[in-house]
Amino acid sequence: MITWEDILNRPAWLWGAEMGANEHGVCIGNEAVWGREEVSDEEALLGMDLVRLGLERADTAEKALNVIVDLLEKYGQGGNCSEGGMEFSYHNSFLIADRNEAWILETAGKYWAAEKVQDGVRNISNQLSITTKIDQEHPDMRNYAKQKGWWDGKKEFDFAATYSYLDTAKMMTSSGRYCEGYKLLNKHKGNITFETMMEILRDKPSGINMEGEFLTTASMVSILPQDSNLPCIHFFTGTPDPERSVFKPFIFVPNISQLLETSSPTFELEDPVKKKSHFKIRPDRRHPLYQKHQQALEVKDNDKEKAKTMLDDMRKLEKGLFKEMESILQNKYIDVDEVVNLFSRCAKDEIRIYESSINC
């Protein structure tokens, strides 16, 4: 089996990923969802495993969708999505895109529905959102819903209303993250740039940029030109809270150096297959950039002047990177020798900003 190169945002303790991209410009992100179908805590494929497998095995968005639903049918989904003693299990929704098309895939156990995004804007969050526009589905999805008494087989089939407890008529007027995210996207419809997407991901009043126990752990924005002569450019923070992080660009080219600044340490006492930890105390899995990012948080909290200088330097670095990437797209030229170390160079520059604020 061919395995494509990919770049992943993943919790350090597991194999799968919350989001990522591959060398063909396929991008996948997933969200936790719950509904009427019981969530299994038995070992199976996590939604994050399915993200990685879709990226490794598919060179288009629709093929990635097919990879995921085939694996879902064969192995099911389930298991603990949290490191340590706390049990945290859920079903999954996926946003899958490439240069030419995008899909929303939402699941409930082994049952699923998929919607092809053909116009306007679309987002996912922690709820089912596919209603009556269903372009692909599990062959037994409707029959199973009838057997469970969730659908009478007469009224128009609404996936979200049937497989969850949502009143989909009110879905777009609630104050949840899904609705707030849609509002922010719709506000800029027809004029959305990669910088617009970053602003939305940094928005805290909407709840998109989450704080507290379930804070936003990392963020990603991708430029996927329809012109195949242009490179796909993927921006990653690699750190929590995009408001105080730098979106750093990554482009697939041959012989990319290992991304050491954002690679978490591994530990020999872990089972490499089942990832069962034998540690009595949770190990420090923070990668070098994350460590400095967290140290700089103390500066932000304790010295407002230093914090402002640090944030100004971060935005200056980011703006310079944006101009660099726009130049590549406009000129249709990549200096491979420069790009091969692009992400690592940016991460090192970000670390230097944090170190300057910490040490001064």
Contacts in CASP RR format, 6 or more apart in sequence:
PFRMAT RR
TARGET T0000
AUTHOR 0000-0000-0000
METHOD contacts of the structure
MODEL  1
MITWEDILNRPAWLWGAEMGANEHGVCIGNEAVWGREEVSDEEALLGMDL
VRLGLERADTAEKALNVIVDLLEKYGQGGNCSEGGMEFSYHNSFLIADRN
EAWILETAGKYWAAEKVQDGVRNISNQLSITTKIDQEHPDMRNYAKQKGW
WDGKKEFDFAATYSYLDTAKMMTSSGRYCEGYKLLNKHKGNITFETMMEI
LRDKPSGINMEGEFLTTASMVSILPQDSNLPCIHFFTGTPDPERSVFKPF
IFVPNISQLLETSSPTFELEDPVKKKSHFKIRPDRRHPLYQKHQQALEVK
DNDKEKAKTMLDDMRKLEKGLFKEMESILQNKYIDVDEVVNLFSRCAKDE
IRIYESSINC
1 57 0 8 1.000
2 57 0 8 1.000
3 56 0 8 1.000
3 57 0 8 1.000
4 22 0 8 1.000
4 23 0 8 1.000
4 24 0 8 1.000
4 26 0 8 1.000
4 55 0 8 1.000
4 56 0 8 1.000
4 57 0 8 1.000
4 58 0 8 1.000
4 59 0 8 1.000
5 22 0 8 1.000
5 23 0 8 1.000
5 252 0 8 1.000
6 20 0 8 1.000
6 21 0 8 1.000
6 22 0 8 1.000
6 23 0 8 1.000
6 52 0 8 1.000
6 55 0 8 1.000
6 56 0 8 1.000
7 20 0 8 1.000
7 21 0 8 1.000
7 22 0 8 1.000
7 234 0 8 1.000
7 236 0 8 1.000
7 250 0 8 1.000
7 252 0 8 1.000
7 259 0 8 1.000
8 16 0 8 1.000
8 17 0 8 1.000
8 19 0 8 1.000
8 20 0 8 1.000
8 51 0 8 1.000
8 52 0 8 1.000
8 55 0 8 1.000
9 17 0 8 1.000
9 18 0 8 1.000
9 19 0 8 1.000
9 20 0 8 1.000
9 218 0 8 1.000
9 220 0 8 1.000
9 236 0 8 1.000
9 238 0 8 1.000
10 16 0 8 1.000
10 17 0 8 1.000
10 18 0 8 1.000
10 48 0 8 1.000
10 52 0 8 1.000
11 18 0 8 1.000
11 48 0 8 1.000
11 83 0 8 1.000
11 217 0 8 1.000
12 264 0 8 1.000
12 265 0 8 1.000
12 285 0 8 1.000
12 287 0 8 1.000
13 83 0 8 1.000
13 275 0 8 1.000
13 277 0 8 1.000
13 285 0 8 1.000
14 46 0 8 1.000
14 48 0 8 1.000
14 49 0 8 1.000
14 83 0 8 1.000
14 275 0 8 1.000
15 48 0 8 1.000
15 49 0 8 1.000
15 52 0 8 1.000
15 275 0 8 1.000
16 46 0 8 1.000
16 47 0 8 1.000
16 48 0 8 1.000
16 49 0 8 1.000
16 51 0 8 1.000
16 52 0 8 1.000
17 48 0 8 1.000
17 51 0 8 1.000
17 52 0 8 1.000
17 55 0 8 1.000
18 29 0 8 1.000
18 30 0 8 1.000
18 48 0 8 1.000
18 51 0 8 1.000
18 217 0 8 1.000
18 218 0 8 1.000
19 27 0 8 1.000
19 28 0 8 1.000
19 29 0 8 1.000
19 30 0 8 1.000
19 51 0 8 1.000
19 218 0 8 1.000
19 220 0 8 1.000
20 27 0 8 1.000
20 28 0 8 1.000
20 29 0 8 1.000
20 51 0 8 1.000
20 55 0 8 1.000
20 220 0 8 1.000
20 234 0 8 1.000
21 27 0 8 1.000
21 28 0 8 1.000
21 55 0 8 1.000
21 220 0 8 1.000
21 222 0 8 1.000
21 232 0 8 1.000
21 234 0 8 1.000
22 55 0 8 1.000
22 56 0 8 1.000
22 58 0 8 1.000
22 59 0 8 1.000
22 252 0 8 1.000
23 252 0 8 1.000
24 58 0 8 1.000
24 59 0 8 1.000
24 60 0 8 1.000
24 98 0 8 1.000
25 98 0 8 1.000
25 99 0 8 1.000
25 222 0 8 1.000
25 224 0 8 1.000
25 232 0 8 1.000
25 252 0 8 1.000
26 54 0 8 1.000
26 55 0 8 1.000
26 58 0 8 1.000
26 59 0 8 1.000
26 60 0 8 1.000
26 61 0 8 1.000
26 63 0 8 1.000
26 64 0 8 1.000
26 96 0 8 1.000
26 97 0 8 1.000
26 98 0 8 1.000
27 96 0 8 1.000
27 97 0 8 1.000
27 98 0 8 1.000
27 220 0 8 1.000
27 222 0 8 1.000
27 224 0 8 1.000
27 234 0 8 1.000
28 51 0 8 1.000
28 54 0 8 1.000
28 55 0 8 1.000
28 64 0 8 1.000
28 94 0 8 1.000
28 95 0 8 1.000
28 96 0 8 1.000
28 97 0 8 1.000
29 51 0 8 1.000
29 94 0 8 1.000
29 95 0 8 1.000
29 96 0 8 1.000
29 220 0 8 1.000
30 47 0 8 1.000
30 48 0 8 1.000
30 50 0 8 1.000
30 51 0 8 1.000
30 92 0 8 1.000
30 93 0 8 1.000
30 94 0 8 1.000
30 95 0 8 1.000
31 92 0 8 1.000
31 93 0 8 1.000
31 94 0 8 1.000
31 95 0 8 1.000
31 124 0 8 1.000
31 125 0 8 1.000
31 126 0 8 1.000
32 81 0 8 1.000
32 90 0 8 1.000
32 91 0 8 1.000
32 92 0 8 1.000
32 126 0 8 1.000
33 90 0 8 1.000
33 91 0 8 1.000
33 92 0 8 1.000
33 93 0 8 1.000
33 106 0 8 1.000
33 107 0 8 1.000
33 108 0 8 1.000
33 126 0 8 1.000
33 127 0 8 1.000
33 128 0 8 1.000
33 164 0 8 1.000
34 90 0 8 1.000
34 91 0 8 1.000
34 126 0 8 1.000
34 164 0 8 1.000
35 91 0 8 1.000
35 108 0 8 1.000
35 128 0 8 1.000
35 163 0 8 1.000
35 164 0 8 1.000
35 165 0 8 1.000
36 108 0 8 1.000
36 148 0 8 1.000
36 150 0 8 1.000
36 162 0 8 1.000
36 163 0 8 1.000
36 164 0 8 1.000
36 165 0 8 1.000
37 91 0 8 1.000
37 108 0 8 1.000
37 109 0 8 1.000
37 111 0 8 1.000
37 163 0 8 1.000
39 78 0 8 1.000
39 89 0 8 1.000
39 90 0 8 1.000
39 91 0 8 1.000
39 109 0 8 1.000
40 76 0 8 1.000
40 77 0 8 1.000
40 78 0 8 1.000
40 79 0 8 1.000
40 89 0 8 1.000
40 109 0 8 1.000
41 78 0 8 1.000
41 79 0 8 1.000
41 80 0 8 1.000
41 87 0 8 1.000
41 89 0 8 1.000
42 78 0 8 1.000
42 79 0 8 1.000
43 78 0 8 1.000
43 79 0 8 1.000
43 274 0 8 1.000
44 75 0 8 1.000
44 76 0 8 1.000
44 77 0 8 1.000
44 78 0 8 1.000
44 79 0 8 1.000
45 53 0 8 1.000
45 71 0 8 1.000
45 72 0 8 1.000
45 75 0 8 1.000
45 76 0 8 1.000
45 77 0 8 1.000
45 78 0 8 1.000
46 77 0 8 1.000
46 78 0 8 1.000
46 79 0 8 1.000
46 81 0 8 1.000
47 77 0 8 1.000
47 81 0 8 1.000
47 92 0 8 1.000
47 94 0 8 1.000
48 81 0 8 1.000
50 68 0 8 1.000
50 71 0 8 1.000
50 72 0 8 1.000
50 77 0 8 1.000
50 92 0 8 1.000
50 94 0 8 1.000
51 94 0 8 1.000
53 67 0 8 1.000
53 68 0 8 1.000
53 71 0 8 1.000
54 64 0 8 1.000
54 67 0 8 1.000
54 68 0 8 1.000
55 64 0 8 1.000
57 63 0 8 1.000
57 64 0 8 1.000
57 67 0 8 1.000
58 64 0 8 1.000
58 66 0 8 1.000
58 67 0 8 1.000
60 98 0 8 1.000
60 100 0 8 1.000
60 101 0 8 1.000
61 96 0 8 1.000
61 97 0 8 1.000
61 98 0 8 1.000
61 100 0 8 1.000
61 101 0 8 1.000
61 102 0 8 1.000
61 103 0 8 1.000
62 101 0 8 1.000
62 103 0 8 1.000
64 96 0 8 1.000
65 94 0 8 1.000
65 96 0 8 1.000
65 103 0 8 1.000
65 105 0 8 1.000
65 114 0 8 1.000
65 136 0 8 1.000
68 94 0 8 1.000
68 96 0 8 1.000
68 105 0 8 1.000
69 105 0 8 1.000
69 112 0 8 1.000
69 114 0 8 1.000
69 138 0 8 1.000
72 107 0 8 1.000
72 109 0 8 1.000
72 110 0 8 1.000
72 112 0 8 1.000
73 110 0 8 1.000
73 138 0 8 1.000
76 109 0 8 1.000
76 110 0 8 1.000
77 91 0 8 1.000
77 92 0 8 1.000
77 107 0 8 1.000
77 109 0 8 1.000
77 110 0 8 1.000
78 89 0 8 1.000
79 89 0 8 1.000
80 87 0 8 1.000
80 88 0 8 1.000
80 89 0 8 1.000
81 88 0 8 1.000
81 89 0 8 1.000
81 90 0 8 1.000
82 88 0 8 1.000
83 277 0 8 1.000
83 282 0 8 1.000
84 277 0 8 1.000
84 282 0 8 1.000
91 107 0 8 1.000
91 108 0 8 1.000
91 109 0 8 1.000
92 106 0 8 1.000
92 107 0 8 1.000
93 104 0 8 1.000
93 105 0 8 1.000
93 106 0 8 1.000
93 107 0 8 1.000
93 124 0 8 1.000
93 128 0 8 1.000
93 129 0 8 1.000
94 103 0 8 1.000
94 104 0 8 1.000
94 105 0 8 1.000
94 106 0 8 1.000
94 107 0 8 1.000
94 124 0 8 1.000
95 102 0 8 1.000
95 103 0 8 1.000
95 104 0 8 1.000
95 122 0 8 1.000
95 123 0 8 1.000
95 124 0 8 1.000
96 102 0 8 1.000
96 103 0 8 1.000
96 104 0 8 1.000
96 105 0 8 1.000
97 103 0 8 1.000
97 117 0 8 1.000
97 222 0 8 1.000
97 224 0 8 1.000
98 224 0 8 1.000
99 224 0 8 1.000
99 225 0 8 1.000
99 226 0 8 1.000
99 228 0 8 1.000
99 232 0 8 1.000
100 226 0 8 1.000
101 116 0 8 1.000
101 117 0 8 1.000
102 116 0 8 1.000
102 117 0 8 1.000
102 122 0 8 1.000
103 114 0 8 1.000
103 115 0 8 1.000
103 116 0 8 1.000
103 117 0 8 1.000
103 135 0 8 1.000
104 114 0 8 1.000
104 115 0 8 1.000
104 117 0 8 1.000
104 122 0 8 1.000
104 124 0 8 1.000
104 129 0 8 1.000
104 130 0 8 1.000
105 112 0 8 1.000
105 113 0 8 1.000
105 114 0 8 1.000
106 112 0 8 1.000
106 113 0 8 1.000
106 114 0 8 1.000
106 124 0 8 1.000
106 128 0 8 1.000
106 129 0 8 1.000
106 130 0 8 1.000
106 159 0 8 1.000
106 160 0 8 1.000
108 128 0 8 1.000
108 163 0 8 1.000
108 164 0 8 1.000
110 138 0 8 1.000
111 138 0 8 1.000
111 140 0 8 1.000
111 141 0 8 1.000
111 144 0 8 1.000
111 163 0 8 1.000
112 137 0 8 1.000
112 138 0 8 1.000
112 141 0 8 1.000
113 130 0 8 1.000
113 134 0 8 1.000
113 136 0 8 1.000
113 137 0 8 1.000
113 138 0 8 1.000
113 141 0 8 1.000
113 159 0 8 1.000
114 130 0 8 1.000
114 134 0 8 1.000
114 135 0 8 1.000
114 136 0 8 1.000
114 137 0 8 1.000
115 122 0 8 1.000
115 130 0 8 1.000
115 133 0 8 1.000
115 134 0 8 1.000
115 135 0 8 1.000
116 135 0 8 1.000
116 136 0 8 1.000
120 189 0 8 1.000
120 190 0 8 1.000
121 182 0 8 1.000
121 185 0 8 1.000
121 186 0 8 1.000
121 189 0 8 1.000
121 192 0 8 1.000
122 185 0 8 1.000
123 129 0 8 1.000
123 178 0 8 1.000
123 181 0 8 1.000
123 182 0 8 1.000
123 185 0 8 1.000
124 178 0 8 1.000
125 176 0 8 1.000
125 177 0 8 1.000
125 178 0 8 1.000
125 181 0 8 1.000
126 177 0 8 1.000
126 178 0 8 1.000
127 160 0 8 1.000
127 164 0 8 1.000
127 166 0 8 1.000
127 171 0 8 1.000
127 178 0 8 1.000
128 159 0 8 1.000
128 160 0 8 1.000
128 163 0 8 1.000
128 164 0 8 1.000
128 166 0 8 1.000
129 160 0 8 1.000
129 171 0 8 1.000
129 178 0 8 1.000
130 159 0 8 1.000
130 160 0 8 1.000
131 158 0 8 1.000
131 159 0 8 1.000
131 160 0 8 1.000
131 161 0 8 1.000
131 168 0 8 1.000
131 171 0 8 1.000
132 156 0 8 1.000
132 157 0 8 1.000
132 158 0 8 1.000
132 159 0 8 1.000
134 157 0 8 1.000
134 159 0 8 1.000
137 159 0 8 1.000
141 159 0 8 1.000
142 151 0 8 1.000
142 153 0 8 1.000
142 157 0 8 1.000
145 151 0 8 1.000
145 157 0 8 1.000
145 162 0 8 1.000
145 163 0 8 1.000
146 152 0 8 1.000
146 153 0 8 1.000
150 162 0 8 1.000
150 163 0 8 1.000
151 157 0 8 1.000
151 162 0 8 1.000
158 168 0 8 1.000
160 166 0 8 1.000
160 168 0 8 1.000
160 171 0 8 1.000
161 167 0 8 1.000
161 168 0 8 1.000
171 178 0 8 1.000
171 179 0 8 1.000
172 179 0 8 1.000
172 182 0 8 1.000
173 179 0 8 1.000
176 207 0 8 1.000
177 206 0 8 1.000
177 207 0 8 1.000
177 208 0 8 1.000
177 210 0 8 1.000
180 206 0 8 1.000
180 207 0 8 1.000
180 208 0 8 1.000
181 200 0 8 1.000
181 206 0 8 1.000
181 208 0 8 1.000
183 206 0 8 1.000
184 200 0 8 1.000
184 203 0 8 1.000
184 206 0 8 1.000
184 208 0 8 1.000
185 192 0 8 1.000
185 200 0 8 1.000
188 196 0 8 1.000
188 200 0 8 1.000
194 221 0 8 1.000
194 222 0 8 1.000
194 223 0 8 1.000
194 233 0 8 1.000
194 235 0 8 1.000
194 322 0 8 1.000
195 322 0 8 1.000
197 221 0 8 1.000
198 219 0 8 1.000
198 221 0 8 1.000
198 235 0 8 1.000
198 242 0 8 1.000
198 247 0 8 1.000
200 206 0 8 1.000
200 208 0 8 1.000
201 208 0 8 1.000
201 209 0 8 1.000
201 216 0 8 1.000
201 219 0 8 1.000
201 221 0 8 1.000
201 242 0 8 1.000
202 208 0 8 1.000
202 209 0 8 1.000
202 242 0 8 1.000
202 243 0 8 1.000
203 209 0 8 1.000
204 211 0 8 1.000
204 243 0 8 1.000
208 216 0 8 1.000
209 216 0 8 1.000
209 241 0 8 1.000
209 242 0 8 1.000
209 243 0 8 1.000
210 216 0 8 1.000
211 241 0 8 1.000
215 240 0 8 1.000
215 241 0 8 1.000
216 240 0 8 1.000
216 241 0 8 1.000
216 242 0 8 1.000
217 240 0 8 1.000
218 236 0 8 1.000
218 237 0 8 1.000
218 238 0 8 1.000
218 239 0 8 1.000
218 240 0 8 1.000
219 236 0 8 1.000
219 237 0 8 1.000
219 238 0 8 1.000
219 242 0 8 1.000
219 245 0 8 1.000
219 247 0 8 1.000
220 234 0 8 1.000
220 235 0 8 1.000
220 236 0 8 1.000
220 237 0 8 1.000
221 234 0 8 1.000
221 235 0 8 1.000
221 247 0 8 1.000
222 232 0 8 1.000
222 233 0 8 1.000
222 234 0 8 1.000
222 235 0 8 1.000
223 232 0 8 1.000
223 233 0 8 1.000
223 234 0 8 1.000
223 325 0 8 1.000
223 329 0 8 1.000
224 232 0 8 1.000
225 231 0 8 1.000
225 232 0 8 1.000
225 329 0 8 1.000
229 332 0 8 1.000
230 329 0 8 1.000
230 332 0 8 1.000
231 251 0 8 1.000
231 252 0 8 1.000
231 328 0 8 1.000
231 329 0 8 1.000
231 334 0 8 1.000
232 251 0 8 1.000
232 252 0 8 1.000
233 249 0 8 1.000
233 250 0 8 1.000
233 251 0 8 1.000
233 325 0 8 1.000
233 328 0 8 1.000
233 329 0 8 1.000
234 249 0 8 1.000
234 250 0 8 1.000
234 251 0 8 1.000
235 247 0 8 1.000
235 248 0 8 1.000
235 249 0 8 1.000
235 250 0 8 1.000
236 247 0 8 1.000
236 248 0 8 1.000
236 250 0 8 1.000
236 262 0 8 1.000
236 343 0 8 1.000
237 245 0 8 1.000
237 246 0 8 1.000
237 247 0 8 1.000
237 248 0 8 1.000
238 245 0 8 1.000
238 248 0 8 1.000
238 262 0 8 1.000
238 289 0 8 1.000
238 290 0 8 1.000
239 245 0 8 1.000
239 289 0 8 1.000
239 290 0 8 1.000
239 293 0 8 1.000
240 290 0 8 1.000
240 293 0 8 1.000
244 293 0 8 1.000
244 296 0 8 1.000
244 297 0 8 1.000
244 300 0 8 1.000
244 311 0 8 1.000
244 314 0 8 1.000
245 293 0 8 1.000
245 314 0 8 1.000
246 314 0 8 1.000
246 317 0 8 1.000
246 318 0 8 1.000
246 321 0 8 1.000
246 346 0 8 1.000
246 350 0 8 1.000
247 318 0 8 1.000
247 321 0 8 1.000
248 321 0 8 1.000
248 343 0 8 1.000
248 346 0 8 1.000
248 347 0 8 1.000
248 350 0 8 1.000
249 321 0 8 1.000
249 324 0 8 1.000
249 325 0 8 1.000
249 342 0 8 1.000
249 343 0 8 1.000
249 346 0 8 1.000
250 342 0 8 1.000
250 343 0 8 1.000
251 328 0 8 1.000
251 334 0 8 1.000
251 339 0 8 1.000
251 342 0 8 1.000
253 334 0 8 1.000
253 336 0 8 1.000
253 339 0 8 1.000
253 340 0 8 1.000
254 336 0 8 1.000
254 340 0 8 1.000
255 340 0 8 1.000
256 340 0 8 1.000
257 340 0 8 1.000
257 341 0 8 1.000
257 344 0 8 1.000
259 343 0 8 1.000
259 344 0 8 1.000
259 347 0 8 1.000
260 288 0 8 1.000
260 344 0 8 1.000
261 287 0 8 1.000
261 288 0 8 1.000
261 289 0 8 1.000
261 344 0 8 1.000
261 347 0 8 1.000
261 348 0 8 1.000
261 351 0 8 1.000
262 287 0 8 1.000
262 288 0 8 1.000
262 289 0 8 1.000
262 290 0 8 1.000
262 343 0 8 1.000
262 347 0 8 1.000
263 287 0 8 1.000
264 285 0 8 1.000
264 286 0 8 1.000
264 287 0 8 1.000
264 290 0 8 1.000
265 283 0 8 1.000
265 284 0 8 1.000
265 285 0 8 1.000
265 287 0 8 1.000
267 279 0 8 1.000
267 283 0 8 1.000
269 277 0 8 1.000
269 278 0 8 1.000
269 279 0 8 1.000
270 276 0 8 1.000
270 277 0 8 1.000
270 278 0 8 1.000
271 278 0 8 1.000
277 283 0 8 1.000
286 294 0 8 1.000
288 351 0 8 1.000
289 347 0 8 1.000
289 350 0 8 1.000
289 351 0 8 1.000
292 350 0 8 1.000
292 351 0 8 1.000
292 354 0 8 1.000
292 355 0 8 1.000
292 358 0 8 1.000
293 350 0 8 1.000
293 354 0 8 1.000
295 354 0 8 1.000
295 358 0 8 1.000
296 310 0 8 1.000
296 354 0 8 1.000
296 357 0 8 1.000
296 358 0 8 1.000
299 306 0 8 1.000
299 307 0 8 1.000
299 310 0 8 1.000
299 357 0 8 1.000
299 358 0 8 1.000
300 307 0 8 1.000
300 310 0 8 1.000
301 307 0 8 1.000
306 357 0 8 1.000
306 360 0 8 1.000
307 357 0 8 1.000
309 357 0 8 1.000
310 353 0 8 1.000
310 354 0 8 1.000
310 356 0 8 1.000
310 357 0 8 1.000
313 353 0 8 1.000
313 356 0 8 1.000
314 350 0 8 1.000
314 353 0 8 1.000
317 346 0 8 1.000
317 349 0 8 1.000
317 350 0 8 1.000
317 353 0 8 1.000
321 346 0 8 1.000
328 334 0 8 1.000
END
